[in-house]
Amino acid sequence: MKLQWFKRKKRNYPDFWLRYLEAFNSNKKETIETTRFVAFDTETTGFDRKKDRILSIGAVSILNKSIKVKKSYEVYLKQDVFSRKTVEIHGILKTGALEKIDELEAITSFLDYIKDAVLVAHHANFDKNMVNEMLLRHGLGKLKNQFIDTGYLFSKSKHIIYRENLKDHYTLDDLCTELNVPITDRHTASGDALITAVVFLKILARLNKRKQLNWDYLLNNR
């Protein structure tokens, strides 16, 4: 009975969600060099995943230690929830010249973009939880992708990279300073996604130099 229910439930899912799930069916083992990573960021109306909403999503692909800028992703969402306070940070108005799409369109295009990539974000739990909440509002499951948090990765790697004790918590600005990454388009989803991608590659390069670059180390988020 349970299996029949699952099959019936699966058939009722929209095609874009089934496409997304299908991407995880391959058992092929990828190396770090051949794996597609996607660095992404969200701008939101606030920090409450239940009450607040995503305003924009920016993402960029990374493959073979190269950022595919021409294949980047960016969407702005129509605002059902509005916060004047956060406008001061991200500058996204409720109305204006920006072309905006509804939440379901954003979900569809984002999942089609990321597929089964390993997702990279700074303070990744926040972005993951906001996207998951968006998916749940539309009767879908949570993201299936593996995640790497650049803040946590740097924190646990600092003794390998620098051989000295630094602080335990790092903002994206902190990492730009520590890793000599130029800050451009800060507090835009696409800008922060690109900065996160550069930071990620800088950390990988330093880990590789110290012979510490492997899957177990990258994907151990605890």
N, C-alpha and C positions, 0 to 999 in steps of 0.2 A: 504493500500500500504506500509506504513512504517513497519508494523508488518511482512509482507511477506519479505521485504528487510532484516529485522533483522534475520529472520529464515534462509534465504539463506546465509547471511553473516556468521552466526554462524556455519552453516554446512561446510563452507570453512575453518574454523579454524583447525589447526592441533590437533591431538588427545591429545597431552600432555597439550595443553592449555585448552581444554574442560575438561580434568581430573582435572586440577587445579581449574577451575571454579566450577566444581561439588562438590568440597570439602567444599564450602561455603553454600551449600543448606540446611544443617542441622540447625534446630532451637533450638537444645539442648543447654541449658544454663550450662556452665561449672563454677566450682569454680576456684579460683586461684590455688588451690592445684592440681586440675585435668586437668588444662589447659596445653597444650604443648606450651612452649615458644621456640623460636629459636634465639639465639644470633649469629649475623653474622657481618662480616667485609669484605670490598673490598680493594684491593690494585690497584691503577690506575696509568695511565701515567701522570696525572695532575688533576686539579680541574675544568676544563671546561667540563661540561656534554655533550656538543655538539661535541667538537673536540677531547676530550680525551677518552680513553677506559679502561675498566676493565682488569686487568692483572691476578688477582686471586680472588677467593671467598672462604672464610672459614666460617664454621658455626658449631654450636653444639646445641643439644637439651637439654632442661631443663624440667623436669617433676617431680611434687611432691617434689619440692625444692632440686632436685638432678640433677647434670650435667651428661648426658649420653655420656661420653667421647668416649666409644667404638662405638657410632653411630654418630660420627662427620662427617663433610663433608668438602672436600677441592678439588678445581680444579684450574688448571692453563690454561689460554687462549692463543691461538696463537696471536702473536702481529702484527697487521696491522699498528698500530701506535706505535712509539718508542720514548722514551725520556731518554736521557743519565742522565739528572739531577735527575730524580726520582729513577734511579737505585741505587744511593747513599743511598736512604732511604730504599727501599724494597729489593734491591739486585737481582731483577728478570731480567735476561738477555734475549735478543731477541732469542738467540739460546742457547743450552746447554743440560744438561742431563735430565732436567725436562720434563715429558710427558705433552704435551699441547693439548687441544681440541679446536675446533672452537666455535664461539660465540653461534650458535644455539644449539650445544650439551650442552654447559654450561647452557643455559637457560632451556633446557629440564630437565637436572638433578637437577638443583637448585629448580625449581618449584615442581618437584616430591619429593624433600626432605622437603621443607618447608610446602607444602600443605596449610592448613588454620591456621597455628600456629600464635601466636602473636609474631611479630618480635621485637627483642631488638638490638639496636646498639648505639654506642657512636657518638654523632652528627649525628643522624639517617637521617636527611634530605639529607645529602650528599650521603650516600650509597643508600638511596631510589631513589634519582633522577638519579644516575648513572645506577642503575638496570632498572628503568623505561625507560630511554633513550635507553638502550639496547633492551628492549622489543619492543619499538616503531619502532626501526630500522627494526624489523622483522614483522611488521604489526600486533602486538599484543597490548592488552590494558595494563594499568598500574597495579601494584601490588594491590591486594584487601585486603591484610592483615592489621590488626591494628598494630600500631608501638608504641614502648616505647623508648624514648631517655634517656640513663642513665645519660648523662650530665645534661639535663633539670630536670630529676627526682631528682637527688641529689641536684641541686640548689634550687628547691622549697621545698625540704625536710630538708634542713640543720638546720632550726630552730626547727624542730621536733626532729631530730636526736641528735643535739648538744646543742640546747638551746642557741646558740650564733650566732653572725653574721660572716659569712665567705665571701669570694669573690663570684662574680656572675658567673664567667666563669671557667670551669674546663676541663683540658685536661684529657685524660685517665691516664696519668702518675700521675696527681694531685689526681685523685680518688684512685689510687693504694696506694699513700702515706696516704691519709686521712683514708682509710678503711683497711690499713695494708694488701694489696694484693701483693704477690710476682710478680715481673715483669719478665716474661720469653717469649722468642720468640717474642719480641716487633717488630712491623712493618712487621710482616707476617700476612696474613689474618687469618690463623687458630689460630695463637698465640693470636692475638688481639681479636678474637671471644671468645676464652676461658677466657681471662682476663675479657672481658665485661660480660660474664656469671657469673663469680665469684663476680664481682662488683655488678651486679644486685641482686644476692642472698643476699649479705651483706646488701644492701639497704632494701630489703624486710624484712630481719630479724629485722632490727632496726625499720622499720615502724610497724611491727607486735608487737614488744615490746612496742611501744607507742600507740597501738590500732588504728593505722591509715592505716592499710593495707586493702584496698577495691578497687573494680574495678573503681569506679568513680575517685578516687585519682590517680590510676595508669595510666588510659587512658586519663586523662585530660592533653593534651600536650600544653595548652595555659595558 
